Amino acid sequence: MTPKTIGIMSMHRIFNYGSFLQGYALKNLLHTLSPDSVIRFLDYRPGPTLVKSSEGKPHGLARIAQKIAEYSRVDASPVDKIRFFNHKRNYAKRNFSVLGLDPEPNYDYQVDLQVIGSDEVFNCVQANANVGYSRDLFGNGSPAKRLISYAASFGNTTIEKLKRYQILDPLAEDLSRFDDISVRDENSFSIVHELTGKTASINVDPVLAYDYMQDCKHIPSRRILDYPYMIVYGYSGRFTRDEDDCIRAYARSKGLKVICVGGVQGCCDRFLDCSPFEVLALFRDAECIVTDTFHGTIFSIINEKPFATIIRRSHGEAYGNEEKLHYLLRYLRLEQQGIFDLPKGKLHELLSSEPDYASTRDIIGTARASARSYLQRNVTAERVLA
């Protein structure tokens, strides 16, 4: 019998730990449910950027040069900046082969099951020219025998933005062709329902669905750093000067080093260039974490650490993480760990005590069973798209 082919279309080529770990987790979940299947990643072709901003215009080398200029403005040590540049320069070479990615993109969508997700695959109103409004990410014209999403997110794309850019009808047409739709937050659920009338499943991100800390053998069991530290996890330079000062003051009051991974920040004592699996080990052994990212929040939660998640409000077309982080924290009964600003007293309160993870543990257990059930029914289904 010819093995089933499964294609995952995700954000797997983004130079980001969360993007890697969600892709790796989803591939492993599918493998446990269908061990004889051939599972590979599918690439999408970037579309036009609907948001016309200076961030969206550069492509290729021009975009790289723009990013280097941005990173250079971060108030961090020259040594840490060099470490960060090397991290970005070597990221693909070090990590893509672990996911089974070929150097060239894979546009062969002739698979038995195409899974679009997880991550912000539906976030089509954004300035990033490496994504843009790509209809590939909505399954447009896909020849796959079965088409589904898993924990897909519109990010900070809202129904109002879709109306403003007049793409409701093509998105409704594309989403209506899906055999099954799974999203990871309420904003995405509402958009799918308004566009198609379908009730999407809400499933947790693969990094929560897959039990990394128990099942992944690539995570070092040893402690990587032999001194007490806190982690600051976010895109380079996104923390403000006031936030950096607040974090640094807290760390000094507790005798902690500030370790930055993923991005370099002004509060860094040291930036570490490490593998995605080493990142999880660093979170496991940290005293506490400050992050403003979705996956940084999840890394903290699966290790049951004290943490503070800074929630960024959207301003016009500017970056915001309210939609995804509010839902995540509320769903996991950890809403109190999210803050809109970072006064010193509040940071001390959040990081100096252990969150109550008892109910969160139960919620994650139920969510993992639900994720497996959703994927299982789609792995075994044979219906061909009309």
VOPAGU-2260 file (C-alpha; in pm, 1 decimal, decimal comma):
REM VOPAGU-2260
SITE   aa  ch    i         X         Y         Z
SITE  MET   A    0       0,0       0,0       0,0
SITE  THR   A    1     130,7     347,3     -90,9
SITE  PRO   A    2     189,7     550,2     227,0
SITE  LYS   A    3     -29,1     854,5     287,2
SITE  THR   A    4     140,1    1186,4     218,1
SITE  ILE   A    5      86,2    1475,7     459,1
SITE  GLY   A    6     203,4    1828,6     385,7
SITE  ILE   A    7     236,7    2095,3     656,8
SITE  MET   A    8     223,7    2456,3     536,4
SITE  SER   A    9     343,9    2676,2     816,8
SITE  MET   A   10     590,7    2948,0     919,0
SITE  HIS   A   11     875,1    2695,6     934,7
SITE  ARG   A   12    1133,6    2907,5     747,3
SITE  ILE   A   13    1097,8    3206,9     979,2
SITE  PHE   A   14    1415,5    3261,4    1186,7
SITE  ASN   A   15    1232,3    3224,7    1514,0
SITE  TYR   A   16    1235,8    2963,3    1792,0
SITE  GLY   A   17     858,1    2958,6    1824,9
SITE  SER   A   18     816,1    2900,5    1451,6
SITE  PHE   A   19    1059,9    2608,3    1464,7
SITE  LEU   A   20     914,0    2447,5    1775,2
SITE  GLN   A   21     551,2    2468,3    1662,0
SITE  GLY   A   22     646,5    2309,5    1329,1
SITE  TYR   A   23     852,7    2036,7    1492,6
SITE  ALA   A   24     571,9    1964,9    1740,3
SITE  LEU   A   25     299,9    1940,5    1475,3
SITE  LYS   A   26     512,4    1709,4    1262,2
SITE  ASN   A   27     571,6    1482,9    1562,4
SITE  LEU   A   28     205,0    1480,8    1661,5
SITE  LEU   A   29     106,6    1377,6    1309,1
SITE  HIS   A   30     378,0    1112,3    1304,2
SITE  THR   A   31     249,8     952,9    1627,1
SITE  LEU   A   32    -102,3     940,0    1478,1
SITE  SER   A   33       5,6     815,7    1134,8
SITE  PRO   A   34     351,6     658,8    1170,2
SITE  ASP   A   35     354,3     515,8     817,4
SITE  SER   A   36     279,2     847,2     648,6
SITE  VAL   A   37     533,4    1055,6     461,4
SITE  ILE   A   38     522,9    1398,5     628,1
SITE  ARG   A   39     691,9    1699,3     474,1
SITE  PHE   A   40     668,8    2076,2     491,6
SITE  LEU   A   41     514,2    2277,3     209,7
SITE  ASP   A   42     620,4    2631,4     132,1
SITE  TYR   A   43     394,6    2922,8      39,9
SITE  ARG   A   44     460,2    3199,7    -207,7
SITE  PRO   A   45     451,9    3544,2     -43,3
SITE  GLY   A   46     174,1    3771,1    -160,5
SITE  PRO   A   47     144,0    4149,0    -191,8
SITE  THR   A   48     170,2    4350,1     128,5
SITE  LEU   A   49    -164,9    4515,6     188,3
SITE  VAL   A   50     -13,9    4743,3     451,5
SITE  LYS   A   51     198,0    5003,3     276,0
SITE  SER   A   52     463,7    5096,7     528,0
SITE  SER   A   53     837,8    5135,1     532,7
SITE  GLU   A   54     857,5    4792,9     697,7
SITE  GLY   A   55     676,5    4626,4     413,3
SITE  LYS   A   56     872,3    4762,5     117,5
SITE  PRO   A   57    1221,0    4607,9     132,8
SITE  HIS   A   58    1280,9    4259,1      -2,3
SITE  GLY   A   59    1584,5    4031,3       0,3
SITE  LEU   A   60    1915,3    4201,2      79,5
SITE  ALA   A   61    1744,8    4536,7     130,5
SITE  ARG   A   62    1526,3    4391,2     404,6
SITE  ILE   A   63    1829,3    4225,6     567,7
SITE  ALA   A   64    2013,5    4559,2     565,2
SITE  GLN   A   65    1710,1    4731,4     718,1
SITE  LYS   A   66    1690,7    4474,0     996,2
SITE  ILE   A   67    2063,4    4498,9    1071,0
SITE  ALA   A   68    2024,5    4875,8    1104,4
SITE  GLU   A   69    1733,0    4825,7    1345,0
SITE  TYR   A   70    1924,7    4576,4    1557,7
SITE  SER   A   71    2228,2    4806,6    1568,5
SITE  ARG   A   72    2019,6    5070,6    1744,3
SITE  VAL   A   73    1951,8    4840,2    2040,3
SITE  ASP   A   74    2136,6    4957,9    2350,4
SITE  ALA   A   75    2326,0    4631,6    2401,5
SITE  SER   A   76    2695,1    4549,2    2418,6
SITE  PRO   A   77    2890,1    4509,9    2091,4
SITE  VAL   A   78    2968,3    4149,6    2186,8
SITE  ASP   A   79    2600,3    4065,7    2226,6
SITE  LYS   A   80    2516,4    4234,6    1896,7
SITE  ILE   A   81    2780,1    4023,2    1721,1
SITE  ARG   A   82    2640,4    3709,0    1885,3
SITE  PHE   A   83    2293,5    3804,3    1766,3
SITE  PHE   A   84    2408,0    3872,3    1409,1
SITE  ASN   A   85    2581,2    3533,0    1404,2
SITE  HIS   A   86    2264,7    3373,1    1541,6
SITE  LYS   A   87    2062,2    3511,9    1250,3
SITE  ARG   A   88    2330,6    3434,0     994,4
SITE  ASN   A   89    2362,1    3068,5    1098,4
SITE  TYR   A   90    2001,0    2998,2    1195,3
SITE  ALA   A   91    1890,2    2823,8     875,1
SITE  LYS   A   92    2204,9    2613,1     846,2
SITE  ARG   A   93    2177,1    2497,0    1206,2
SITE  ASN   A   94    1805,1    2432,0    1229,8
SITE  PHE   A   95    1631,2    2372,0     898,5
SITE  SER   A   96    1773,2    2023,6     847,2
SITE  VAL   A   97    1631,1    1919,4    1185,7
SITE  LEU   A   98    1282,5    1988,5    1045,9
SITE  GLY   A   99    1368,1    1797,9     729,5
SITE  LEU   A  100    1364,7    2109,9     510,0
SITE  ASP   A  101    1543,7    2117,5     177,2
SITE  PRO   A  102    1736,9    2431,1      81,7
SITE  GLU   A  103    1489,9    2497,3    -199,7
SITE  PRO   A  104    1120,9    2565,9    -124,3
SITE  ASN   A  105     875,1    2280,7    -171,5
SITE  TYR   A  106     571,7    2378,9    -380,7
SITE  ASP   A  107     448,9    2025,8    -449,7
SITE  TYR   A  108      99,6    2041,5    -301,5
SITE  GLN   A  109      -7,4    1704,2    -443,8
SITE  VAL   A  110     -60,0    1539,6    -104,5
SITE  ASP   A  111    -329,6    1330,3      57,2
SITE  LEU   A  112    -367,5    1573,0     346,8
SITE  GLN   A  113    -259,4    1936,4     355,3
SITE  VAL   A  114    -244,9    2092,9     702,5
SITE  ILE   A  115    -217,8    2471,8     711,0
SITE  GLY   A  116     -88,4    2592,0    1045,7
SITE  SER   A  117      -3,8    2651,1    1314,5
SITE  ASP   A  118     119,4    3005,0    1383,1
SITE  GLU   A  119     -12,5    3324,2    1222,6
SITE  VAL   A  120     -70,2    3166,3     881,7
SITE  PHE   A  121    -397,0    3361,7     836,8
SITE  ASN   A  122    -243,0    3697,8     934,7
SITE  CYS   A  123    -281,0    3848,1     587,3
SITE  VAL   A  124    -301,2    4219,2     674,5
SITE  GLN   A  125      58,1    4280,3     770,9
SITE  ALA   A  126     360,3    4469,6     642,5
SITE  ASN   A  127     602,6    4176,0     631,0
SITE  ALA   A  128     698,9    4129,4     266,4
SITE  ASN   A  129     807,1    3770,6     338,9
SITE  VAL   A  130     442,2    3677,9     397,9
SITE  GLY   A  131     200,8    3945,2     278,4
SITE  TYR   A  132    -143,8    3842,8     157,3
SITE  SER   A  133     -54,2    3494,2      36,7
SITE  ARG   A  134    -356,9    3298,5     -83,0
SITE  ASP   A  135    -144,0    2981,9     -66,9
SITE  LEU   A  136    -187,5    3008,1     310,2
SITE  PHE   A  137    -564,9    2988,8     258,2
SITE  GLY   A  138    -540,1    2679,2      38,7
SITE  ASN   A  139    -627,9    2865,5    -279,0
SITE  GLY   A  140    -608,7    2626,8    -574,2
SITE  SER   A  141    -457,6    2346,7    -366,7
SITE  PRO   A  142    -480,3    2003,0    -535,1
SITE  ALA   A  143    -453,6    1823,5    -198,7
SITE  LYS   A  144    -711,4    1548,3    -152,1
SITE  ARG   A  145    -803,1    1685,3     188,8
SITE  LEU   A  146    -745,1    2039,2     315,9
SITE  ILE   A  147    -751,5    2141,5     682,4
SITE  SER   A  148    -596,2    2392,6     918,3
SITE  TYR   A  149    -458,3    2333,3    1265,3
SITE  ALA   A  150    -449,4    2608,2    1532,0
SITE  ALA   A  151    -425,2    2873,7    1261,5
SITE  SER   A  152    -430,9    3236,6    1369,9
SITE  PHE   A  153    -518,5    3566,8    1207,2
SITE  GLY   A  154    -285,9    3732,5    1459,2
SITE  ASN   A  155    -378,4    4100,1    1482,0
SITE  THR   A  156    -568,6    4090,4    1151,9
SITE  THR   A  157    -929,8    4166,0    1243,2
SITE  ILE   A  158   -1256,2    4150,9    1049,8
SITE  GLU   A  159   -1245,4    4531,8    1030,8
SITE  LYS   A  160    -906,7    4519,0     855,9
SITE  LEU   A  161   -1032,1    4257,1     611,0
SITE  LYS   A  162   -1322,7    4485,1     525,1
SITE  ARG   A  163   -1093,6    4785,4     488,7
SITE  TYR   A  164    -872,9    4603,8     238,1
SITE  GLN   A  165   -1172,6    4450,4      59,2
SITE  ILE   A  166   -1066,5    4087,6      73,2
SITE  LEU   A  167   -1367,6    3936,8     250,1
SITE  ASP   A  168   -1506,0    3762,4     -57,4
SITE  PRO   A  169   -1186,7    3584,3    -174,3
SITE  LEU   A  170   -1108,2    3475,0     181,9
SITE  ALA   A  171   -1461,1    3343,4     229,6
SITE  GLU   A  172   -1428,6    3149,3     -94,3
SITE  ASP   A  173   -1092,4    3000,8       7,2
SITE  LEU   A  174   -1193,4    2911,1     363,2
SITE  SER   A  175   -1516,6    2750,2     243,8
SITE  ARG   A  176   -1311,4    2488,0      57,8
SITE  PHE   A  177   -1154,0    2357,6     379,5
SITE  ASP   A  178   -1271,0    2015,9     494,9
SITE  ASP   A  179   -1202,1    2107,9     856,5
SITE  ILE   A  180   -1085,0    2428,6    1020,9
SITE  SER   A  181    -899,1    2462,9    1347,9
SITE  VAL   A  182    -790,6    2797,2    1495,9
SITE  ARG   A  183    -614,5    2890,0    1816,7
SITE  ASP   A  184    -795,9    3203,1    1940,2
SITE  GLU   A  185   -1134,3    3375,6    1956,4
SITE  ASN   A  186   -1048,9    3644,9    1703,0
SITE  SER   A  187    -971,5    3379,7    1440,8
SITE  PHE   A  188   -1280,0    3178,0    1538,0
SITE  SER   A  189   -1503,5    3483,7    1490,3
SITE  ILE   A  190   -1352,3    3570,6    1151,8
SITE  VAL   A  191   -1398,2    3216,4    1018,0
SITE  HIS   A  192   -1758,6    3208,4    1137,9
SITE  GLU   A  193   -1842,6    3547,6     989,0
SITE  LEU   A  194   -1685,5    3463,0     653,2
SITE  THR   A  195   -1809,9    3105,8     613,0
SITE  GLY   A  196   -2075,5    3031,2     873,5
SITE  LYS   A  197   -1854,6    2741,0     984,7
SITE  THR   A  198   -1784,5    2668,1    1349,9
SITE  ALA   A  199   -1410,7    2614,0    1368,4
SITE  SER   A  200   -1248,4    2396,6    1631,8
SITE  ILE   A  201   -1033,7    2589,2    1877,5
SITE  ASN   A  202    -712,9    2401,6    1947,9
SITE  VAL   A  203    -397,1    2492,4    2133,3
SITE  ASP   A  204     -71,2    2572,7    1960,5
SITE  PRO   A  205     140,2    2261,9    1885,5
SITE  VAL   A  206     397,9    2366,8    2146,0
SITE  LEU   A  207     124,2    2314,1    2405,2
SITE  ALA   A  208     -34,5    2014,6    2230,6
SITE  TYR   A  209     293,6    1820,1    2217,1
SITE  ASP   A  210     443,7    1738,5    2557,8
SITE  TYR   A  211     790,5    1872,6    2491,4
SITE  MET   A  212     923,9    1849,2    2844,7
SITE  GLN   A  213     832,9    1480,8    2874,8
SITE  ASP   A  214     855,3    1344,8    2521,3
SITE  CYS   A  215    1128,4    1539,2    2340,3
SITE  LYS   A  216    1465,6    1366,3    2376,8
SITE  HIS   A  217    1659,4    1654,6    2220,7
SITE  ILE   A  218    1615,8    1886,2    2519,6
SITE  PRO   A  219    1937,4    1879,7    2727,1
SITE  SER   A  220    1883,8    1728,9    3069,4
SITE  ARG   A  221    2184,7    1913,5    3206,3
SITE  ARG   A  222    2173,8    2271,7    3326,3
SITE  ILE   A  223    2330,1    2498,8    3063,3
SITE  LEU   A  224    2421,2    2791,3    3293,2
SITE  ASP   A  225    2569,3    2738,6    3637,4
SITE  TYR   A  226    2442,9    3064,5    3790,1
SITE  PRO   A  227    2095,2    3200,9    3871,3
SITE  TYR   A  228    1934,6    3396,3    3587,5
SITE  MET   A  229    1612,7    3532,3    3445,5
SITE  ILE   A  230    1519,9    3517,8    3076,3
SITE  VAL   A  231    1402,3    3808,9    2865,1
SITE  TYR   A  232    1248,8    3677,1    2543,6
SITE  GLY   A  233    1130,0    3901,5    2262,1
SITE  TYR   A  234    1216,5    4039,1    1923,4
SITE  SER   A  235    1529,3    4251,8    1929,6
SITE  GLY   A  236    1481,4    4604,1    2057,2
SITE  ARG   A  237    1109,8    4567,5    2124,9
SITE  PHE   A  238    1150,0    4633,3    2497,5
SITE  THR   A  239    1148,6    5004,1    2576,3
SITE  ARG   A  240    1417,8    5181,4    2774,1
SITE  ASP   A  241    1184,4    5202,4    3075,3
SITE  GLU   A  242    1108,8    4830,5    3050,4
SITE  ASP   A  243    1479,9    4749,6    3023,2
SITE  ASP   A  244    1552,0    4961,1    3331,4
SITE  CYS   A  245    1272,6    4793,6    3526,2
SITE  ILE   A  246    1390,0    4444,2    3432,8
SITE  ARG   A  247    1750,4    4525,3    3515,3
SITE  ALA   A  248    1652,9    4667,3    3854,3
SITE  TYR   A  249    1452,7    4356,2    3939,5
SITE  ALA   A  250    1736,9    4126,8    3835,8
SITE  ARG   A  251    1988,3    4317,0    4047,3
SITE  SER   A  252    1758,4    4308,7    4349,7
SITE  LYS   A  253    1743,8    3927,6    4322,2
SITE  GLY   A  254    2105,8    3862,7    4227,8
SITE  LEU   A  255    2010,7    3736,2    3880,7
SITE  LYS   A  256    2181,0    3767,5    3544,9
SITE  VAL   A  257    1957,2    3879,3    3257,2
SITE  ILE   A  258    1983,9    3624,7    2975,9
SITE  CYS   A  259    1835,1    3714,6    2637,7
SITE  VAL   A  260    1749,1    3452,9    2375,5
SITE  GLY   A  261    1577,9    3501,3    2042,4
SITE  GLY   A  262    1649,6    3875,2    2038,3
SITE  VAL   A  263    1900,4    4112,2    2191,7
SITE  GLN   A  264    1770,2    4373,9    2438,6
SITE  GLY   A  265    1905,9    4673,0    2622,5
SITE  CYS   A  266    1874,5    4492,6    2957,0
SITE  CYS   A  267    2097,5    4202,3    2846,7
SITE  ASP   A  268    2378,4    4076,3    3063,9
SITE  ARG   A  269    2433,4    3813,2    2796,5
SITE  PHE   A  270    2273,8    3709,6    2469,5
SITE  LEU   A  271    2284,8    3334,6    2408,0
SITE  ASP   A  272    2290,7    3181,8    2061,2
SITE  CYS   A  273    2147,1    2834,5    2112,7
SITE  SER   A  274    1931,8    2566,5    1955,4
SITE  PRO   A  275    1550,0    2565,1    1992,3
SITE  PHE   A  276    1576,4    2266,0    2225,5
SITE  GLU   A  277    1836,3    2442,3    2440,3
SITE  VAL   A  278    1592,8    2734,2    2467,2
SITE  LEU   A  279    1342,1    2506,5    2639,5
SITE  ALA   A  280    1614,2    2386,6    2878,0
SITE  LEU   A  281    1704,2    2748,1    2956,7
SITE  PHE   A  282    1339,7    2827,3    3034,3
SITE  ARG   A  283    1318,7    2513,8    3250,0
SITE  ASP   A  284    1609,6    2622,1    3468,4
SITE  ALA   A  285    1541,2    2997,8    3481,5
SITE  GLU   A  286    1425,4    3166,5    3799,4
SITE  CYS   A  287    1166,0    3367,1    3603,7
SITE  ILE   A  288    1082,8    3505,7    3259,7
SITE  VAL   A  289     972,4    3833,1    3103,4
SITE  THR   A  290     838,0    3810,1    2749,0
SITE  ASP   A  291     608,6    3989,0    2508,4
SITE  THR   A  292     560,8    3697,5    2270,2
SITE  PHE   A  293     304,3    3422,8    2228,1
SITE  HIS   A  294     553,6    3138,0    2225,6
SITE  GLY   A  295     769,6    3288,6    2501,2
SITE  THR   A  296     455,8    3278,6    2714,7
SITE  ILE   A  297     398,8    2914,0    2623,9
SITE  PHE   A  298     763,1    2820,6    2695,6
SITE  SER   A  299     715,2    2971,4    3042,6
SITE  ILE   A  300     387,5    2789,5    3103,5
SITE  ILE   A  301     498,9    2440,4    2999,9
SITE  ASN   A  302     788,3    2478,6    3243,6
SITE  GLU   A  303     555,7    2620,5    3512,8
SITE  LYS   A  304     776,8    2921,6    3584,6
SITE  PRO   A  305     701,0    3262,7    3733,7
SITE  PHE   A  306     660,1    3493,1    3434,7
SITE  ALA   A  307     528,7    3826,1    3314,9
SITE  THR   A  308     388,6    3871,9    2964,8
SITE  ILE   A  309     384,2    4227,7    2834,0
SITE  ILE   A  310      79,2    4284,6    2615,8
SITE  ARG   A  311     128,6    4533,2    2333,0
SITE  ARG   A  312    -173,5    4729,6    2216,2
SITE  SER   A  313    -229,5    4771,2    1844,3
SITE  HIS   A  314    -198,8    5126,0    1712,1
SITE  GLY   A  315    -325,7    5163,4    1357,0
SITE  GLU   A  316    -124,0    4916,6    1149,7
SITE  ALA   A  317     148,8    4885,2    1412,0
SITE  TYR   A  318     234,2    4555,3    1577,3
SITE  GLY   A  319       3,3    4438,1    1853,0
SITE  ASN   A  320     -38,8    4107,9    2034,9
SITE  GLU   A  321    -360,8    4170,1    2227,8
SITE  GLU   A  322    -581,8    3932,4    2029,6
SITE  LYS   A  323    -367,6    3624,1    2071,1
SITE  LEU   A  324    -220,2    3682,5    2418,8
SITE  HIS   A  325    -541,9    3785,5    2592,5
SITE  TYR   A  326    -711,6    3467,9    2478,0
SITE  LEU   A  327    -415,8    3242,1    2559,0
SITE  LEU   A  328    -376,6    3369,0    2915,0
SITE  ARG   A  329    -748,8    3374,5    2986,3
SITE  TYR   A  330    -796,9    3023,8    2846,0
SITE  LEU   A  331    -518,8    2886,6    3065,4
SITE  ARG   A  332    -644,3    3070,7    3377,4
SITE  LEU   A  333    -327,9    3281,5    3390,1
SITE  GLU   A  334    -469,8    3617,1    3289,4
SITE  GLN   A  335    -308,0    3782,4    3591,4
SITE  GLN   A  336      36,7    3722,6    3438,3
SITE  GLY   A  337     -35,4    3961,3    3150,5
SITE  ILE   A  338      37,8    4332,5    3192,6
SITE  PHE   A  339      14,1    4635,1    2965,6
SITE  ASP   A  340     297,6    4823,4    3129,8
SITE  LEU   A  341     582,8    4733,1    3354,9
SITE  PRO   A  342     589,5    4927,3    3683,1
SITE  LYS   A  343     859,7    4799,7    3914,1
SITE  GLY   A  344     619,7    4691,2    4189,1
SITE  LYS   A  345     404,2    4487,1    3952,0
SITE  LEU   A  346     703,6    4306,2    3804,8
SITE  HIS   A  347     825,2    4216,1    4154,6
SITE  GLU   A  348     477,9    4086,6    4242,3
SITE  LEU   A  349     450,9    3864,2    3933,2
SITE  LEU   A  350     801,5    3721,5    3935,1
SITE  SER   A  351     852,6    3665,9    4306,2
SITE  SER   A  352     569,1    3416,9    4346,6
SITE  GLU   A  353     471,9    3095,2    4169,7
SITE  PRO   A  354     154,3    3112,6    3959,0
SITE  ASP   A  355    -110,3    2856,6    4052,2
SITE  TYR   A  356     -64,3    2600,8    3775,7
SITE  ALA   A  357    -305,1    2337,1    3911,2
SITE  SER   A  358    -601,6    2429,8    3691,0
SITE  THR   A  359    -372,3    2516,0    3399,0
SITE  ARG   A  360    -229,1    2164,5    3411,0
SITE  ASP   A  361    -578,0    2014,9    3381,6
SITE  ILE   A  362    -672,7    2247,8    3095,6
SITE  ILE   A  363    -359,4    2154,8    2900,8
SITE  GLY   A  364    -427,5    1785,4    2953,0
SITE  THR   A  365    -777,6    1820,7    2809,8
SITE  ALA   A  366    -649,4    2039,3    2524,9
SITE  ARG   A  367    -389,6    1779,4    2428,0
SITE  ALA   A  368    -656,0    1510,6    2403,5
SITE  SER   A  369    -871,9    1743,6    2192,4
SITE  ALA   A  370    -580,9    1822,3    1960,3
SITE  ARG   A  371    -507,4    1455,9    1904,3
SITE  SER   A  372    -874,4    1385,2    1839,0
SITE  TYR   A  373    -899,5    1661,8    1578,7
SITE  LEU   A  374    -583,9    1551,6    1398,9
SITE  GLN   A  375    -673,6    1182,4    1421,2
SITE  ARG   A  376   -1010,1    1224,5    1252,2
SITE  ASN   A  377    -847,7    1416,4     969,7
SITE  VAL   A  378    -555,4    1179,2     926,0
SITE  THR   A  379    -796,0     885,8     887,2
SITE  ALA   A  380   -1058,7    1067,2     676,5
SITE  GLU   A  381   -1056,0     987,4     306,5
SITE  ARG   A  382   -1307,1    1234,8     159,5
SITE  VAL   A  383   -1174,5    1414,3    -145,6
SITE  LEU   A  384   -1242,2    1783,0    -195,9
SITE  ALA   A  385   -1531,5    1856,0    -433,1
